[in-house]
């Protein structure tokens, strides 16, 4: 498997995070310009953002949580040559679940729809860690 193919799910997750970041910035600036939030309050991090801004902000903050563990396990697996087809499929499951989770989060935001996506991502991430860490500990111990 090529390096590009291995890292593509991670690059998509990074792109999703940047898309949310820039969308959040645009919405926050728009809210300040419209007078929905005073600039000094926004600067204090105590701003009461309008719901349309807060929804995207929450999605961005979620994109900074579990994916951190994803980035580490992908790079660790790559460096230790412990990635295989199973881990690769789990990488795609995680990435696609995060895209789905984000899409729901910034649209309907229905917890009943978001939760299965969240759980799919969490389970696939945990399995990646079990496989990669297990292979390192079992097969690469001196």
Backbone as numpy.savetxt, mean C-alpha at the origin, in Angstrom:
# Nx Ny Nz CAx CAy CAz Cx Cy Cz
12.91 -15.87 -14.20 12.06 -14.69 -14.20 12.95 -13.45 -14.20
12.59 -12.47 -14.99 13.42 -11.27 -15.11 13.27 -10.36 -13.89
14.26 -9.53 -13.70 14.22 -8.57 -12.59 13.00 -7.67 -12.71
12.71 -7.20 -13.91 11.55 -6.32 -14.12 10.25 -7.03 -13.73
10.12 -8.29 -14.11 8.91 -9.05 -13.77 8.79 -9.23 -12.26
9.90 -9.49 -11.60 9.89 -9.68 -10.15 9.49 -8.40 -9.44
10.02 -7.28 -9.90 9.79 -6.02 -9.20 8.53 -5.27 -9.65
7.89 -5.69 -10.72 6.71 -4.98 -11.22 5.60 -4.82 -10.18
5.23 -5.85 -9.41 4.19 -5.63 -8.40 4.58 -4.56 -7.38
5.86 -4.53 -7.01 6.33 -3.53 -6.06 6.28 -2.14 -6.69
6.68 -2.02 -7.94 6.64 -0.72 -8.62 5.21 -0.21 -8.75
4.26 -1.12 -9.00 2.85 -0.70 -9.07 2.36 -0.19 -7.72
2.78 -0.85 -6.65 2.40 -0.39 -5.31 2.99 0.99 -5.03
4.22 1.21 -5.43 4.85 2.53 -5.28 4.09 3.57 -6.09
3.74 3.24 -7.32 2.99 4.17 -8.18 1.64 4.52 -7.55
0.97 3.53 -6.99 -0.31 3.77 -6.31 -0.12 4.75 -5.15
0.93 4.56 -4.38 1.20 5.43 -3.24 1.46 6.87 -3.70
2.27 7.03 -4.74 2.53 8.38 -5.25 1.27 9.01 -5.83
0.44 8.22 -6.51 -0.82 8.76 -7.05 -1.69 9.29 -5.92
-1.78 8.53 -4.83 -2.57 8.99 -3.68 -1.95 10.23 -3.05
-0.63 10.27 -2.95 0.05 11.43 -2.38 -0.28 12.69 -3.16
-0.12 12.64 -4.48 -0.36 13.84 -5.28 -1.84 14.21 -5.32
-2.72 13.22 -5.32 -4.16 13.49 -5.26 -4.51 14.17 -3.95
-3.93 13.68 -2.84 -4.17 14.28 -1.53 -3.68 15.73 -1.50
-2.51 15.98 -2.04 -1.98 17.35 -2.08 -2.91 18.27 -2.85
-3.35 17.82 -4.02 -4.26 18.63 -4.84 -5.55 18.93 -4.08
-6.13 17.91 -3.45 -7.38 18.12 -2.71 -7.19 19.03 -1.51
-6.07 18.89 -0.82 -5.82 19.76 0.34 -5.63 21.22 -0.10
-4.88 21.42 -1.16 -4.70 22.80 -1.65 -6.03 23.39 -2.11
-6.84 22.58 -2.76 -8.16 23.03 -3.21 -9.04 23.41 -2.01
-9.00 22.61 -0.96 -9.80 22.89 0.24 -9.34 24.19 0.90
-8.04 24.43 0.92 -7.52 25.67 1.50 -7.94 26.85 0.65
-7.80 26.73 -0.68 -8.20 27.82 -1.58 -9.69 28.15 -1.47
-10.51 27.11 -1.30 -11.96 27.32 -1.19 -12.35 27.87 0.18
-11.42 27.88 1.12 -11.72 28.38 2.45 -12.32 27.33 3.37
-12.28 26.06 2.95 -12.80 24.99 3.80 -11.90 24.75 5.01
-10.62 25.05 4.86 -9.64 24.89 5.93 -8.72 26.09 5.90
-8.47 26.68 7.06 -7.57 27.83 7.15 -6.12 27.33 7.02
-5.27 28.03 6.26 -3.89 27.58 6.06 -3.12 27.34 7.36
-3.32 28.20 8.35 -2.59 28.02 9.61 -3.04 26.77 10.36
-4.32 26.46 10.25 -4.83 25.24 10.88 -4.28 24.02 10.14
-4.24 24.10 8.82 -3.70 23.00 8.02 -2.24 22.75 8.37
-1.49 23.80 8.60 -0.07 23.67 8.93 0.15 23.03 10.30
-0.83 23.14 11.19 -0.68 22.59 12.54 -0.99 21.10 12.62
-1.42 20.52 11.53 -1.81 19.10 11.47 -3.05 18.80 12.31
-3.77 19.83 12.71 -5.02 19.65 13.45 -6.22 19.99 12.58
-6.02 20.05 11.30 -7.07 20.50 10.38 -8.24 19.53 10.38
-9.41 20.10 10.28 -10.64 19.33 10.12 -10.96 19.35 8.63
-10.31 18.45 7.89 -10.46 18.43 6.44 -11.87 18.00 6.06
-12.37 18.51 4.96 -13.67 18.04 4.46 -13.60 16.54 4.16
-14.73 15.85 4.22 -14.73 14.39 4.01 -14.07 13.94 2.70
-14.25 14.69 1.62 -13.65 14.28 0.34 -12.13 14.33 0.39
-11.58 15.20 1.22 -10.12 15.27 1.40 -9.67 14.18 2.37
-10.40 14.03 3.45 -10.02 13.06 4.49 -10.03 11.63 3.96
-10.96 11.34 3.07 -11.07 10.00 2.51 -9.80 9.63 1.72
-9.32 10.54 0.90 -8.10 10.28 0.13 -6.89 10.29 1.06
-6.88 11.18 2.05 -5.78 11.21 3.03 -5.68 9.89 3.78
-6.82 9.35 4.19 -6.82 8.07 4.89 -6.30 6.95 3.99
-6.68 6.98 2.72 -6.20 5.97 1.78 -4.68 6.08 1.61
-4.17 7.31 1.56 -2.72 7.51 1.45 -2.02 6.96 2.69
-2.55 7.27 3.87 -1.92 6.77 5.10 -1.95 5.24 5.15
-3.03 4.63 4.68 -3.08 3.17 4.60 -2.00 2.64 3.67
-1.71 3.38 2.61 -0.70 2.95 1.64 0.71 3.04 2.22
0.84 3.63 3.39 2.15 3.73 4.04 2.32 2.69 5.15
1.31 1.86 5.36 1.36 0.91 6.47 1.80 -0.49 6.00
0.87 -1.36 5.66 1.23 -2.73 5.25 2.21 -2.79 4.09
2.11 -1.91 3.10 3.07 -2.00 1.99 4.53 -1.88 2.42
4.81 -1.26 3.55 6.19 -1.19 4.02 6.75 -2.59 4.23
5.95 -3.46 4.83 6.37 -4.85 5.02 6.50 -5.57 3.68
5.66 -5.19 2.72 5.71 -5.77 1.37 7.04 -5.43 0.70
7.42 -4.15 0.75 8.67 -3.74 0.11 9.85 -4.50 0.70
9.85 -4.64 2.01 10.98 -5.32 2.67 11.04 -6.79 2.27
9.90 -7.48 2.28 9.93 -8.91 1.96 10.29 -9.15 0.49
9.85 -8.27 -0.39 10.22 -8.43 -1.80 11.73 -8.25 -1.98
12.27 -7.20 -1.40 13.72 -6.95 -1.54 14.54 -8.02 -0.83
14.09 -8.44 0.35 14.79 -9.49 1.08 14.75 -10.80 0.29
13.59 -11.13 -0.24 13.46 -12.35 -1.04 14.32 -12.30 -2.28
14.38 -11.14 -2.91 15.21 -10.98 -4.11 16.69 -11.14 -3.76
17.12 -10.46 -2.70 18.53 -10.50 -2.31 18.99 -11.89 -1.89
18.09 -12.65 -1.28 18.46 -13.98 -0.78 18.06 -15.10 -1.75
17.52 -14.71 -2.90 17.10 -15.68 -3.92 16.09 -16.70 -3.38
15.15 -16.21 -2.57 14.12 -17.08 -2.00 12.74 -16.82 -2.62
12.70 -16.05 -3.71 11.44 -15.82 -4.40 11.22 -16.96 -5.40
10.01 -17.47 -5.42 9.64 -18.48 -6.41 8.26 -18.13 -6.95
7.69 -19.02 -7.72 6.38 -18.76 -8.33 5.31 -18.51 -7.27
5.35 -19.26 -6.19 4.35 -19.08 -5.13 4.43 -17.68 -4.54
5.63 -17.24 -4.20 5.80 -15.90 -3.64 5.42 -14.85 -4.68
5.76 -15.11 -5.93 5.43 -14.17 -7.01 3.91 -14.01 -7.14
3.18 -15.11 -7.08 1.71 -15.04 -7.13 1.20 -14.27 -5.91
1.76 -14.52 -4.75 1.36 -13.79 -3.54 1.67 -12.30 -3.66
2.78 -11.97 -4.31 3.11 -10.55 -4.53 2.02 -9.89 -5.36
1.58 -10.56 -6.41 0.51 -10.00 -7.24 -0.81 -9.95 -6.49
-1.09 -10.97 -5.69 -2.32 -10.95 -4.88 -2.31 -9.74 -3.96
-1.18 -9.50 -3.32 -1.08 -8.36 -2.41 -1.29 -7.05 -3.17
-0.56 -6.88 -4.26 -0.65 -5.63 -5.01 -2.05 -5.39 -5.54
-2.66 -6.40 -6.12 -4.02 -6.23 -6.66 -5.03 -6.00 -5.55
-4.83 -6.65 -4.39 -5.75 -6.41 -3.27 -5.62 -4.97 -2.77
-4.41 -4.43 -2.78 -4.21 -3.05 -2.34 -4.81 -2.06 -3.33
-4.71 -2.37 -4.62 -5.35 -1.51 -5.62 -6.87 -1.55 -5.42
-7.42 -2.75 -5.22 -8.85 -2.88 -4.97 -9.27 -2.18 -3.70
-8.50 -2.36 -2.64 -8.78 -1.71 -1.35 -8.80 -0.20 -1.51
-7.82 0.32 -2.21 -7.73 1.77 -2.42 -8.90 2.27 -3.25
-9.24 1.55 -4.31 -10.36 1.97 -5.16 -11.65 2.05 -4.35
-11.88 1.07 -3.50 -13.07 1.10 -2.65 -12.96 2.24 -1.64
-11.78 2.40 -1.06 -11.56 3.42 -0.03 -11.88 4.83 -0.54
-11.48 5.14 -1.76 -11.66 6.51 -2.27 -12.98 6.70 -3.01
-13.79 5.64 -3.11 -15.10 5.79 -3.77 -16.21 5.55 -2.74
-16.77 4.36 -2.72 -17.90 4.08 -1.82 -17.47 4.02 -0.37
-16.25 3.59 -0.11 -15.69 3.46 1.23 -16.54 2.55 2.12
-17.14 1.55 1.53 -17.96 0.60 2.30 -17.03 -0.42 2.97
-17.08 -0.45 4.28 -16.22 -1.35 5.04 -16.47 -2.82 4.68
-17.72 -3.15 4.39 -18.05 -4.54 4.01 -17.35 -4.95 2.72
-17.05 -3.99 1.86 -16.34 -4.29 0.62 -14.82 -4.17 0.80
-14.40 -3.22 1.63 -12.97 -3.00 1.84 -12.33 -4.13 2.64
-13.05 -4.65 3.63 -12.49 -5.65 4.53 -11.97 -6.90 3.81
-12.72 -7.49 2.87 -12.15 -8.66 2.18 -10.86 -8.33 1.43
-10.78 -7.15 0.84 -9.55 -6.75 0.14 -8.40 -6.61 1.14
-8.70 -6.00 2.28 -7.69 -5.83 3.33 -7.19 -7.19 3.80
-8.12 -8.10 4.07 -7.74 -9.43 4.56 -6.95 -10.21 3.52
-7.33 -10.13 2.26 -6.59 -10.79 1.20 -5.15 -10.28 1.16
-4.98 -8.97 1.28 -3.65 -8.39 1.30 -2.86 -8.81 2.52
-3.50 -8.78 3.68 -2.81 -9.14 4.93 -2.38 -10.61 4.92
-3.27 -11.48 4.47 -2.96 -12.91 4.43 -1.86 -13.20 3.41
-1.95 -12.60 2.23 -0.91 -12.85 1.22 0.44 -12.31 1.70
0.44 -11.18 2.38 1.69 -10.62 2.92 2.27 -11.52 4.00
1.42 -12.00 4.90 1.90 -12.90 5.96 2.48 -14.18 5.36
1.82 -14.72 4.35 2.34 -15.93 3.70 3.68 -15.68 3.01
3.83 -14.51 2.40 5.13 -14.16 1.79 6.22 -14.18 2.84
5.94 -13.55 3.99 6.93 -13.50 5.05 7.25 -14.89 5.58
6.23 -15.72 5.76 6.46 -17.09 6.24 7.35 -17.85 5.26
7.06 -17.75 3.98 7.84 -18.47 2.97 9.27 -17.94 2.87
9.42 -16.64 2.75 10.76 -16.07 2.59 11.59 -16.26 3.85
11.03 -15.92 5.01 11.78 -16.07 6.26 12.08 -17.54 6.53
11.11 -18.40 6.27 11.33 -19.83 6.48 12.45 -20.37 5.62
12.47 -19.97 4.37 13.53 -20.43 3.46 14.90 -19.90 3.89
14.94 -18.67 4.33 16.21 -18.11 4.80 16.69 -18.85 6.04
15.80 -19.05 6.99 16.18 -19.68 8.25 16.52 -21.16 8.08
15.81 -21.85 7.22 16.02 -23.29 7.05 17.16 -23.60 6.08
17.17 -22.92 4.95 18.10 -23.29 3.89 19.37 -22.46 3.84
19.39 -21.32 4.49 20.56 -20.46 4.37 21.25 -20.23 5.71
20.98 -21.08 6.67 21.64 -20.98 7.96 22.98 -21.70 7.87
24.01 -21.05 8.39 25.36 -21.66 8.35 25.51 -22.68 9.43
